[in-house]
Amino acid sequence: MSRRALRRLRGEQRGQEPLGPGALQFDLRDDDDAEEEGPKRELGGRCPGEAGKEGVRVNNRFELINIEDLEDDPVVNRERSGSSLTDAAAPGNKGRAQRGNTDTKADGGVARTAPPEQVGGRVSNASGKLRKKKKKQKTKKSSTGEALENGLEDIDRILERIEDSSGLNRPGPAPLSSRKHVLYVEHRHLNPDTELKRYFGARAVLGEQRPRQRQRVYPKCTWLTTPKSTWPRYSKPGLSMRLLESKKGLSLFAFEHSEEYQQAQHKFLLAVESMEPNNIVVLLQTSPYHVDSLLQLSDACRFQEDQEMARDLVERALYSMECAFHPLFSLTSGACRLDYRRPENRSFYLALYKQMSFLEKRGCPRTALEYCKLILSLEPDEDPLCMLLLIDHLALRARNYEYLIRLFQEWEAHRNLSQLPNFAFSVPLAYFLLSQQTDLPEHEQSSAREKASLLIQQALTMFPGVLLPLLEYCSMRPDATVSTHRFFGPNAEISQPPALSQLVSLYLGRSHFLWKEPATMSWLEENVHRVLQAVDAGDPAVEACEHRRKVLYQRAPRNIHRHVILSEIKEAVAALPPDVTTQSVMGFDPLPPADTIYSYVRPERLSPISHGNTIALFFRSLLPNYTMEMP
């Protein structure tokens, strides 16, 4: 807004003085009979002669709202010059008078000096000060508004750049060079509230949290969890992180325990061996952020159907570990590694896995998928928790079909993902569900449908023992030609190796409900008949797949057994080999690696044998680290 318009709105132009005596005496004459008026004092006691600019006489200041366009009028711009008028105004002029010290009246032409009391006086001075204050406030508001608009424009430009770089504005897939790493984790998707807001709205999700935001100040902002006011006050428990080495763009980190934390860890192991959860509760009273104690007590609460308390304890454990992060440790880059062979690092793996399981049960598959990517990125080559057996399921549940297809395309060459039953069946299902989306062009829909049919036929040829159990899970009765055929009959399930049966049981127990849609079943039935035609025709691929099944699935590695134990899927747990089921499995460290790297050794127990009862000693003797103590 220009200065002239501001002066008009503030009432500093001529003719906008406060009303004095006789101000309401209107002269109802024609414009042709009107003559010029002499100078009057302006607001604040200034004489018109002191100012070098003309003003517009207005008795009603609200008329100024619609005359801002006069700024662009060339006539008005010429009148803004500092020249003074020396001639008397001609008849017909409206309110333009000679600048001087006299007023010329139309009823006699007598010149007199206008008294200051008639045009303002003290009232004008007070109103001038008030307008100056309003002017300052208005200037501050206008500058703040301009800064806010500029900031919003900058944010919009930044978001446009981000969308362009991530390929959100492109109709097709972005080139591989511009894509982020396949294990790249987004911070906003680690917060379940982001997903819940999409389902229920921000008011429903954050309605109860807003009044509590200022109740307590926490030491730092965290990404994995949001600290709660019900938690104990945080103090460093003695947990830290150290950078071991950096090479080839990867950084290897490790958690470390201080002497105080080591003492708490020894007390925790004694509490676990006592088989009494109350002992862990006592330990948490003195060490409220001891990670293993929180995870173990969380399992105890979950077994007692207290899901809310179990989830709260896991979140507290994650908060404790995130506060100990190294400044260079990044959750999102996919270039930070944690060696699972170190016991101090395993707690972080298990806490992330338990949090992911709670999020999936809570109905947040997109957030759970992000946690799964985070766990896999910590050690993708070894994959100690075997997240590749789960990531396809979460991607399908989150309807992130493009990500599952991209992961398969990029990792199939060096990881042989098609040899896992879950990927062999989930990827064609992702292609099929993608072809069902109406917003895709027709040629892309048909291409995805053809790719899905080709991959599902390969999966059925490689894993024929999956079909009948899958149909049974979905409460579907197969055709007689399928159930009685030698390729898909009962013999297909019985003849497969035990390690393969374990993988099939794990996949079906977790993902069978994804196949229950009628359209999916019709598509599956169509491809089953095509596979039978190929088998009857003597396709050599059938014999090659049978040979690979016998060679590849002799024995499952230890990380798959660890994953089955953590999954708690009954069908998969029942398929574990006897050498695994006979071991004592600790919830805080299931099936530790055989090549564990210890940074400190637990001291020998000092409690005498006479201090325990016979039953407790018997159960302790079943533990692998039990040592007989002499009285």
C-alpha positions as CSV (number, residue, x, y, z in Angstrom):
1,M,0.0,0.0,0.0
2,S,1.4,3.5,-0.9
3,R,2.0,6.3,1.5
4,R,-0.8,8.4,0.1
5,A,-3.3,5.7,0.8
6,L,-2.0,5.2,4.3
7,R,-2.3,8.9,5.0
8,R,-5.9,8.8,3.8
9,L,-6.7,5.8,6.0
10,R,-5.1,7.6,9.0
11,G,-7.0,10.7,8.3
12,E,-4.0,13.0,7.9
13,Q,-5.2,14.5,4.6
14,R,-6.9,17.9,4.5
15,G,-10.6,17.8,5.2
16,Q,-10.3,14.8,7.6
17,E,-9.9,16.9,10.8
18,P,-12.0,16.0,13.9
19,L,-15.3,17.6,14.0
20,G,-15.4,21.0,15.8
21,P,-18.1,23.6,16.5
22,G,-20.1,24.3,13.4
23,A,-18.6,21.4,11.5
24,L,-22.1,20.0,10.8
25,Q,-23.3,23.2,9.1
26,F,-23.5,22.0,5.5
27,D,-23.8,24.6,2.8
28,L,-26.3,23.2,0.3
29,R,-25.2,25.3,-2.7
30,D,-24.4,24.2,-6.2
31,D,-20.9,23.5,-7.1
32,D,-20.9,26.4,-9.5
33,D,-21.6,28.8,-6.6
34,A,-19.0,27.3,-4.3
35,E,-15.8,29.2,-3.6
36,E,-12.5,28.3,-2.2
37,E,-12.0,28.0,1.5
38,G,-8.9,29.2,3.4
39,P,-6.3,27.1,5.1
40,K,-7.2,25.1,8.2
41,R,-5.0,23.4,10.8
42,E,-4.4,19.8,10.0
43,L,-4.3,16.9,12.5
44,G,-1.7,17.3,15.2
45,G,-1.7,21.1,15.1
46,R,0.2,21.3,11.7
47,C,-0.7,24.1,9.4
48,P,-1.4,23.3,5.8
49,G,1.3,25.6,4.7
50,E,3.9,23.4,6.5
51,A,3.1,20.5,4.3
52,G,4.0,20.4,0.7
53,K,1.2,18.0,-0.4
54,E,-2.4,18.5,-1.2
55,G,-5.2,16.5,0.5
56,V,-8.7,15.5,-0.4
57,R,-11.6,16.9,1.6
58,V,-13.7,14.1,3.0
59,N,-16.1,14.4,5.8
60,N,-16.7,10.6,6.0
61,R,-13.4,8.8,6.2
62,F,-15.0,5.5,5.1
63,E,-15.3,7.0,1.6
64,L,-11.5,6.6,1.4
65,I,-11.7,2.9,1.2
66,N,-12.8,2.9,-2.5
67,I,-10.5,5.7,-3.7
68,E,-7.1,3.9,-3.6
69,D,-7.1,3.8,-7.3
70,L,-6.6,7.6,-7.4
71,E,-2.9,6.8,-6.8
72,D,-2.6,5.8,-10.4
73,D,-4.5,8.8,-11.7
74,P,-2.2,11.2,-13.6
75,V,-4.2,14.2,-12.5
76,V,-3.7,13.3,-8.8
77,N,0.0,12.7,-9.4
78,R,0.4,16.1,-10.9
79,E,-1.4,17.7,-7.9
80,R,1.1,15.9,-5.5
81,S,3.8,18.3,-6.6
82,G,4.9,21.0,-4.2
83,S,3.9,24.0,-6.3
84,S,1.4,26.5,-4.7
85,L,-1.6,28.0,-6.4
86,T,-1.6,31.8,-6.6
87,D,-4.8,32.4,-8.5
88,A,-8.2,32.3,-7.0
89,A,-10.1,29.2,-7.8
90,A,-12.5,29.4,-10.7
91,P,-16.2,28.7,-10.3
92,G,-16.7,25.0,-10.5
93,N,-13.7,23.9,-8.5
94,K,-14.5,21.6,-5.6
95,G,-12.4,22.2,-2.5
96,R,-9.1,23.4,-4.1
97,A,-8.0,26.7,-2.5
98,Q,-4.9,28.9,-2.3
99,R,-2.4,27.9,0.3
100,G,-2.1,30.8,2.7
101,N,-3.1,32.1,6.1
102,T,-6.6,33.4,5.3
103,D,-10.0,31.9,4.5
104,T,-12.2,33.4,1.8
105,K,-15.9,33.1,2.5
106,A,-18.6,33.2,-0.2
107,D,-21.0,35.4,1.8
108,G,-18.9,38.6,2.0
109,G,-15.4,37.9,1.1
110,V,-14.1,39.0,4.5
111,A,-10.7,37.6,5.3
112,R,-10.2,36.3,8.8
113,T,-7.8,34.0,10.6
114,A,-9.2,30.6,11.5
115,P,-8.8,30.0,15.3
116,P,-7.0,26.8,16.3
117,E,-9.8,26.0,18.7
118,Q,-12.2,25.4,15.9
119,V,-10.1,22.8,14.0
120,G,-8.8,20.5,16.6
121,G,-6.7,21.8,19.5
122,R,-5.9,19.2,22.1
123,V,-8.3,16.7,20.6
124,S,-6.2,16.8,17.4
125,N,-3.0,16.3,19.3
126,A,-4.4,13.3,21.1
127,S,-5.9,11.8,18.0
128,G,-2.5,12.3,16.2
129,K,-0.7,10.3,18.9
130,L,-3.3,7.6,18.7
131,R,-2.9,7.4,14.9
132,K,0.9,7.2,15.3
133,K,0.5,4.2,17.6
134,K,-1.9,2.5,15.2
135,K,0.5,3.3,12.4
136,K,3.4,1.5,14.2
137,Q,1.1,-1.5,14.9
138,K,-0.1,-1.6,11.4
139,T,3.4,-1.4,10.0
140,K,4.5,-4.3,12.2
141,K,1.5,-6.4,11.1
142,S,2.1,-5.6,7.5
143,S,5.8,-6.5,7.7
144,T,4.9,-9.7,9.6
145,G,2.3,-10.6,6.9
146,E,4.7,-10.0,4.1
147,A,7.4,-12.1,5.8
148,L,4.9,-14.9,6.3
149,E,3.8,-14.8,2.7
150,N,7.4,-14.9,1.5
151,G,8.1,-17.8,3.8
152,L,5.1,-19.7,2.5
153,E,6.3,-19.1,-1.1
154,D,9.8,-20.4,-0.2
155,I,8.2,-23.5,1.3
156,D,6.2,-24.1,-1.8
157,R,9.2,-23.8,-4.0
158,I,11.1,-26.2,-1.8
159,L,8.3,-28.7,-1.9
160,E,8.1,-28.4,-5.7
161,R,11.9,-29.1,-5.9
162,I,11.5,-32.1,-3.6
163,E,8.6,-33.5,-5.7
164,D,10.6,-33.0,-8.8
165,S,13.6,-34.8,-7.4
166,S,11.5,-37.7,-6.0
167,G,9.6,-38.1,-9.2
168,L,6.1,-37.4,-7.7
169,N,5.1,-35.1,-10.6
170,R,6.3,-37.5,-13.3
171,P,3.6,-39.7,-14.9
172,G,6.0,-42.7,-15.1
173,P,8.6,-44.2,-12.9
174,A,11.7,-42.2,-12.1
175,P,15.0,-43.2,-13.6
176,L,17.2,-45.4,-11.4
177,S,19.8,-42.6,-11.1
178,S,17.4,-40.2,-9.4
179,R,15.7,-42.8,-7.1
180,K,16.5,-43.1,-3.5
181,H,18.1,-46.2,-2.0
182,V,15.6,-49.1,-1.8
183,L,16.2,-49.2,2.0
184,Y,15.8,-45.5,2.4
185,V,13.7,-44.7,5.5
186,E,11.4,-41.6,5.7
187,H,11.2,-40.0,9.1
188,R,7.6,-39.0,8.8
189,H,6.6,-42.7,8.1
190,L,8.2,-43.8,11.4
191,N,5.5,-42.0,13.3
192,P,2.2,-44.0,13.4
193,D,0.3,-40.7,13.8
194,T,1.1,-39.8,10.2
195,E,-0.8,-42.9,9.0
196,L,-3.6,-42.6,11.5
197,K,-4.2,-39.0,10.4
198,R,-4.9,-40.3,6.9
199,Y,-7.5,-42.7,8.2
200,F,-9.2,-40.7,11.0
201,G,-8.0,-37.1,10.6
202,A,-5.7,-35.0,12.8
203,R,-8.4,-33.9,15.2
204,A,-9.2,-37.5,16.2
205,V,-5.5,-38.4,16.5
206,L,-4.1,-35.4,18.2
207,G,-7.1,-34.1,20.1
208,E,-6.1,-35.6,23.4
209,Q,-2.4,-35.0,23.0
210,R,-2.4,-31.2,22.5
211,P,-3.2,-30.1,26.1
212,R,-0.4,-32.3,27.4
213,Q,2.4,-31.0,25.1
214,R,3.8,-28.5,27.6
215,Q,3.6,-30.5,30.7
216,R,7.2,-31.8,30.6
217,V,10.3,-30.9,28.8
218,Y,12.4,-33.8,27.4
219,P,16.1,-33.6,26.6
220,K,15.9,-34.1,22.8
221,C,13.6,-34.7,19.9
222,T,13.2,-38.3,18.8
223,W,12.0,-40.0,15.7
224,L,11.1,-43.5,16.8
225,T,8.8,-42.7,19.8
226,T,7.2,-39.7,21.4
227,P,8.1,-39.4,25.1
228,K,5.1,-39.6,27.5
229,S,4.4,-37.6,30.6
230,T,3.8,-40.9,32.5
231,W,7.3,-42.1,32.0
232,P,10.0,-41.6,34.7
233,R,12.2,-38.7,34.3
234,Y,15.0,-39.5,31.9
235,S,18.6,-39.7,33.1
236,K,21.4,-41.3,31.2
237,P,21.4,-45.0,32.1
238,G,25.0,-45.6,30.9
239,L,24.1,-46.6,27.4
240,S,26.2,-45.0,24.6
241,M,27.1,-45.6,20.9
242,R,30.6,-45.7,19.3
243,L,31.7,-45.5,15.7
244,L,33.9,-48.4,15.0
245,E,34.9,-47.8,11.4
246,S,33.8,-46.2,8.1
247,K,34.7,-47.6,4.7
248,K,33.1,-47.8,1.3
249,G,30.4,-45.3,2.3
250,L,29.2,-47.5,5.2
251,S,29.6,-46.7,8.9
252,L,29.8,-49.5,11.5
253,F,28.5,-48.5,15.0
254,A,28.1,-50.4,18.2
255,F,26.3,-49.7,21.5
256,E,28.4,-49.7,24.6
257,H,27.6,-50.3,28.3
258,S,29.1,-48.3,31.1
259,E,30.2,-50.0,34.3
260,E,26.9,-49.0,36.0
261,Y,24.9,-50.4,33.1
262,Q,26.9,-53.6,33.2
263,Q,25.9,-54.0,36.9
264,A,22.3,-53.5,35.9
265,Q,22.7,-56.1,33.2
266,H,24.1,-58.6,35.6
267,K,21.1,-58.0,38.0
268,F,18.8,-58.5,35.0
269,L,20.2,-61.9,34.1
270,L,19.8,-63.0,37.8
271,A,16.2,-61.8,37.7
272,V,15.5,-63.7,34.5
273,E,17.0,-66.9,36.0
274,S,14.7,-66.5,39.0
275,M,11.7,-66.8,36.7
276,E,9.9,-64.1,38.7
277,P,8.7,-61.0,36.8
278,N,8.5,-59.0,40.0
279,N,12.3,-59.1,40.3
280,I,12.4,-57.3,36.9
281,V,10.0,-54.7,38.2
282,V,12.2,-54.1,41.2
283,L,15.2,-53.6,38.9
284,L,13.2,-51.1,36.8
285,Q,12.5,-49.0,39.9
286,T,16.2,-48.3,40.2
287,S,17.1,-48.4,36.5
288,P,13.9,-47.3,34.7
289,Y,15.5,-47.2,31.3
290,H,17.3,-50.5,31.3
291,V,16.5,-51.8,27.8
292,D,16.5,-55.6,28.3
293,S,14.4,-55.3,31.4
294,L,11.8,-53.2,29.6
295,L,11.7,-55.7,26.7
296,Q,11.4,-58.8,29.0
297,L,8.7,-57.2,31.1
298,S,6.9,-56.2,27.9
299,D,6.7,-59.9,26.9
300,A,5.3,-60.7,30.3
301,C,2.6,-58.1,30.0
302,R,1.8,-59.3,26.5
303,F,1.3,-62.8,27.7
304,Q,-1.1,-61.4,30.3
305,E,-3.1,-59.7,27.5
306,D,-2.0,-56.2,28.7
307,Q,-1.1,-54.9,25.2
308,E,-1.1,-51.2,26.1
309,M,1.5,-51.6,28.9
310,A,3.5,-54.0,26.7
311,R,3.7,-51.4,23.9
312,D,4.5,-48.6,26.3
313,L,7.5,-50.5,27.7
314,V,8.8,-51.2,24.2
315,E,8.5,-47.5,23.3
316,R,10.4,-46.6,26.4
317,A,13.2,-49.0,25.5
318,L,13.4,-47.4,22.0
319,Y,13.5,-43.9,23.5
320,S,16.4,-44.9,25.8
321,M,18.4,-46.3,22.9
322,E,17.7,-43.4,20.6
323,C,18.9,-40.9,23.2
324,A,22.2,-42.8,23.1
325,F,22.7,-42.5,19.3
326,H,26.0,-41.4,17.9
327,P,25.8,-38.0,16.2
328,L,26.7,-39.6,12.9
329,F,24.2,-42.4,13.2
330,S,21.3,-42.0,10.8
331,L,18.1,-43.9,10.7
332,T,17.2,-43.0,7.2
333,S,20.4,-43.1,5.1
334,G,20.6,-46.9,4.9
335,A,24.4,-46.7,5.2
336,C,24.7,-47.3,9.0
337,R,25.4,-50.8,10.2
338,L,25.0,-52.6,13.6
339,D,26.7,-56.0,14.0
340,Y,24.2,-58.4,15.4
341,R,27.0,-60.6,16.8
342,R,27.5,-58.0,19.6
343,P,24.9,-58.5,22.4
344,E,24.7,-54.8,23.1
345,N,23.3,-54.3,19.6
346,R,20.7,-57.0,19.7
347,S,18.5,-55.1,22.0
348,F,17.9,-52.4,19.4
349,Y,17.0,-55.1,16.8
350,L,14.5,-56.7,19.1
351,A,13.0,-53.5,20.2
352,L,12.4,-52.4,16.6
353,Y,10.9,-55.8,15.7
354,K,8.5,-55.7,18.7
355,Q,7.5,-52.1,17.9
356,M,6.9,-53.2,14.3
357,S,4.7,-56.1,15.4
358,F,2.6,-53.7,17.6
359,L,2.2,-51.3,14.7
360,E,1.0,-54.0,12.4
361,K,-1.6,-55.2,14.9
362,R,-2.6,-51.6,15.5
363,G,-3.5,-51.3,11.9
364,C,-0.5,-49.2,10.7
365,P,1.1,-51.4,8.0
366,R,2.7,-48.4,6.3
367,T,4.6,-47.5,9.4
368,A,5.4,-51.1,10.1
369,L,6.9,-51.4,6.6
370,E,9.2,-48.5,7.4
371,Y,10.4,-50.2,10.6
372,C,11.0,-53.4,8.6
373,K,13.1,-51.4,6.1
374,L,15.0,-49.9,9.0
375,I,15.8,-53.3,10.6
376,L,16.9,-54.7,7.2
377,S,19.1,-51.7,6.5
378,L,21.1,-52.2,9.8
379,E,22.7,-55.4,8.3
380,P,21.2,-56.3,4.9
381,D,23.7,-58.9,3.9
382,E,23.3,-61.1,7.0
383,D,19.7,-60.1,7.8
384,P,19.9,-61.5,11.3
385,L,16.1,-61.3,11.9
386,C,15.3,-62.4,8.3
387,M,13.1,-59.5,7.4
388,L,13.0,-60.6,3.8
389,L,10.4,-63.1,4.9
390,L,8.2,-60.3,6.2
391,I,8.7,-57.2,4.0
392,D,6.6,-58.5,1.1
393,H,3.7,-59.0,3.4
394,L,3.8,-55.5,4.9
395,A,4.2,-54.0,1.4
396,L,1.1,-55.7,0.2
397,R,-0.9,-54.8,3.3
398,A,0.2,-51.2,2.9
399,R,-0.7,-51.4,-0.8
400,N,2.8,-50.2,-1.7
401,Y,3.0,-52.5,-4.7
402,E,5.5,-50.4,-6.6
403,Y,8.0,-50.7,-3.7
404,L,7.7,-54.5,-3.6
405,I,8.2,-54.8,-7.3
406,R,11.2,-52.4,-7.2
407,L,12.8,-54.4,-4.4
408,F,12.3,-57.6,-6.3
409,Q,13.8,-56.2,-9.5
410,E,16.9,-54.7,-7.8
411,W,17.7,-57.6,-5.5
412,E,16.7,-60.7,-7.5
413,A,20.0,-60.8,-9.3
414,H,22.2,-61.1,-6.2
415,R,19.8,-62.4,-3.5
416,N,17.6,-64.9,-5.5
417,L,14.4,-63.6,-4.0
418,S,12.4,-65.8,-6.3
419,Q,13.7,-68.9,-4.4
420,L,11.7,-67.8,-1.3
421,P,8.1,-68.8,-1.4
422,N,6.9,-65.6,0.0
423,F,8.5,-63.5,-2.7
424,A,7.6,-66.1,-5.4
425,F,3.9,-65.6,-4.7
426,S,3.7,-62.0,-3.3
427,V,5.4,-60.3,-6.3
428,P,2.9,-61.7,-8.9
429,L,0.1,-60.8,-6.5
430,A,1.5,-57.2,-6.4
431,Y,1.5,-57.1,-10.2
432,F,-2.1,-58.4,-10.4
433,L,-3.3,-55.9,-7.8
434,L,-1.5,-53.1,-9.6
435,S,-3.3,-54.1,-12.8
436,Q,-6.6,-53.7,-11.0
437,Q,-6.1,-50.0,-10.4
438,T,-8.3,-48.0,-12.6
439,D,-6.1,-44.9,-12.7
440,L,-3.4,-46.7,-14.7
441,P,-3.4,-46.5,-18.5
442,E,-4.7,-49.5,-20.3
443,H,-1.4,-50.6,-21.7
444,E,0.2,-50.5,-18.3
445,Q,-2.7,-52.5,-16.9
446,S,-2.4,-55.2,-19.5
447,S,1.4,-55.3,-19.1
448,A,1.1,-55.8,-15.3
449,R,-1.5,-58.5,-15.8
450,E,0.7,-60.4,-18.2
451,K,3.7,-60.1,-15.9
452,A,1.6,-61.3,-13.0
453,S,0.4,-64.4,-14.9
454,L,3.9,-65.3,-16.0
455,L,5.3,-65.0,-12.4
456,I,2.5,-66.9,-10.7
457,Q,2.9,-69.8,-13.2
458,Q,6.6,-69.9,-12.3
459,A,5.8,-69.8,-8.6
460,L,3.3,-72.7,-8.9
461,T,5.8,-74.7,-10.9
462,M,8.5,-74.2,-8.3
463,F,6.3,-74.6,-5.2
464,P,3.4,-76.8,-6.0
465,G,2.9,-77.7,-2.4
466,V,1.6,-74.2,-1.7
467,L,-1.7,-74.4,-3.7
468,L,-3.8,-76.9,-1.7
469,P,-2.9,-75.5,1.8
470,L,-3.6,-72.0,0.4
471,L,-7.0,-73.0,-0.8
472,E,-7.8,-74.6,2.5
473,Y,-6.8,-71.5,4.4
474,C,-9.1,-69.5,2.1
475,S,-12.0,-72.0,2.6
476,M,-12.0,-72.8,-1.1
477,R,-12.6,-76.2,-2.6
478,P,-10.3,-77.0,-5.6
479,D,-11.5,-78.7,-8.8
480,A,-11.3,-82.4,-9.0
481,T,-8.8,-82.1,-11.9
482,V,-6.5,-80.1,-9.5
483,S,-6.9,-82.0,-6.3
484,T,-6.4,-85.4,-8.0
485,H,-3.6,-84.5,-10.2
486,R,-0.2,-85.9,-9.2
487,F,1.5,-82.5,-9.5
488,F,-0.8,-80.5,-7.1
489,G,-2.1,-83.5,-5.1
490,P,-1.3,-84.3,-1.4
491,N,2.0,-85.8,-2.5
492,A,3.3,-82.4,-3.5
493,E,3.0,-81.2,0.1
494,I,4.4,-84.3,1.7
495,S,7.4,-84.7,-0.6
496,Q,8.8,-81.2,-0.1
497,P,11.9,-80.9,2.2
498,P,11.3,-79.9,5.9
499,A,13.1,-76.5,5.5
500,L,10.8,-75.7,2.6
501,S,7.7,-76.8,4.5
502,Q,8.7,-74.4,7.3
503,L,8.9,-71.5,4.8
504,V,5.6,-72.4,3.3
505,S,3.9,-72.7,6.7
506,L,5.3,-69.3,7.7
507,Y,4.0,-67.6,4.5
508,L,0.6,-69.2,4.5
509,G,0.0,-68.5,8.2
510,R,0.9,-64.8,7.7
511,S,-0.5,-63.9,4.3
512,H,-3.2,-66.3,3.3
513,F,-6.0,-63.7,3.8
514,L,-4.5,-61.5,1.0
515,W,-5.7,-64.1,-1.5
516,K,-9.4,-64.3,-0.5
517,E,-10.7,-61.7,-3.0
518,P,-12.9,-63.4,-5.7
519,A,-11.0,-61.6,-8.5
520,T,-7.7,-62.9,-7.1
521,M,-9.1,-66.4,-6.8
522,S,-10.4,-66.4,-10.4
523,W,-7.0,-65.2,-11.7
524,L,-5.2,-67.9,-9.6
525,E,-7.5,-70.6,-10.9
526,E,-6.9,-69.6,-14.5
527,N,-3.1,-69.9,-14.1
528,V,-3.4,-73.2,-12.2
529,H,-5.0,-74.8,-15.3
530,R,-2.3,-73.3,-17.5
531,V,0.4,-74.9,-15.3
532,L,-1.4,-78.3,-15.5
533,Q,-1.4,-78.0,-19.2
534,A,2.4,-77.4,-19.2
535,V,3.0,-80.3,-16.8
536,D,1.0,-82.7,-19.0
537,A,2.9,-81.5,-22.1
538,G,6.2,-82.4,-20.4
539,D,7.6,-79.0,-19.9
540,P,11.3,-79.4,-18.9
541,A,11.0,-76.5,-16.4
542,V,9.0,-78.8,-14.2
543,E,11.8,-81.3,-13.8
544,A,14.4,-78.5,-13.3
545,C,12.3,-77.0,-10.5
546,E,12.0,-80.4,-8.8
547,H,15.7,-80.8,-8.8
548,R,16.3,-77.3,-7.3
549,R,13.8,-78.0,-4.5
550,K,15.8,-81.0,-3.4
551,V,19.2,-79.2,-3.5
552,L,18.4,-75.8,-2.1
553,Y,16.2,-76.6,0.9
554,Q,18.2,-79.0,2.9
555,R,18.3,-77.1,6.2
556,A,17.2,-73.6,7.1
557,P,19.8,-71.2,8.5
558,R,19.7,-69.9,12.1
559,N,18.3,-66.5,11.2
560,I,15.2,-68.2,9.7
561,H,14.7,-70.1,12.9
562,R,15.1,-66.9,14.9
563,H,12.5,-65.2,12.7
564,V,10.0,-68.1,13.2
565,I,10.4,-67.9,16.9
566,L,9.8,-64.1,16.9
567,S,6.8,-64.4,14.6
568,E,4.9,-66.7,17.0
569,I,3.0,-68.3,14.1
570,K,1.9,-71.6,15.4
571,E,2.1,-73.5,12.1
572,A,5.7,-72.3,11.5
573,V,6.8,-72.9,15.1
574,A,5.5,-76.5,14.9
575,A,7.7,-77.0,11.8
576,L,10.9,-76.1,13.6
577,P,13.5,-78.9,13.8
578,P,13.9,-80.7,17.2
579,D,17.4,-79.3,17.8
580,V,15.9,-75.9,17.9
581,T,12.8,-76.7,20.0
582,T,14.9,-78.4,22.7
583,Q,17.0,-75.3,23.3
584,S,16.1,-72.8,26.0
585,V,15.0,-69.7,24.2
586,M,15.3,-66.3,26.0
587,G,12.9,-63.6,24.9
588,F,15.5,-60.9,25.2
589,D,18.0,-62.8,23.1
590,P,16.4,-65.6,21.0
591,L,18.9,-68.0,19.4
592,P,22.1,-65.9,19.8
593,P,24.7,-66.3,17.0
594,A,27.4,-68.9,17.6
595,D,30.1,-66.4,16.8
596,T,29.0,-63.8,19.4
597,I,31.5,-61.0,20.1
598,Y,31.5,-60.3,23.8
599,S,32.8,-56.9,25.1
600,Y,32.6,-57.9,28.8
601,V,32.1,-61.2,30.7
602,R,29.4,-61.9,33.2
603,P,30.9,-62.6,36.7
604,E,30.3,-65.9,38.4
605,R,27.3,-66.0,40.7
606,L,28.0,-65.7,44.4
607,S,24.7,-66.8,45.8
608,P,25.1,-70.1,47.8
609,I,23.1,-73.1,46.8
610,S,21.4,-73.3,50.2
611,H,19.5,-70.0,49.6
612,G,17.3,-71.4,46.9
613,N,14.5,-73.9,47.0
614,T,14.6,-77.2,45.2
615,I,12.1,-76.4,42.4
616,A,13.8,-73.1,41.5
617,L,17.2,-74.8,41.4
618,F,15.8,-77.5,39.1
619,F,14.6,-75.0,36.6
620,R,17.8,-73.1,36.8
621,S,19.7,-76.2,36.0
622,L,17.9,-76.4,32.7
623,L,19.5,-73.1,31.5
624,P,22.5,-73.5,29.3
625,N,24.7,-71.2,31.4
626,Y,24.0,-73.0,34.7
627,T,27.1,-73.8,36.8
628,M,27.0,-76.0,39.8
629,E,28.1,-74.2,43.0
630,M,29.6,-76.0,45.9
631,P,28.4,-75.1,49.4
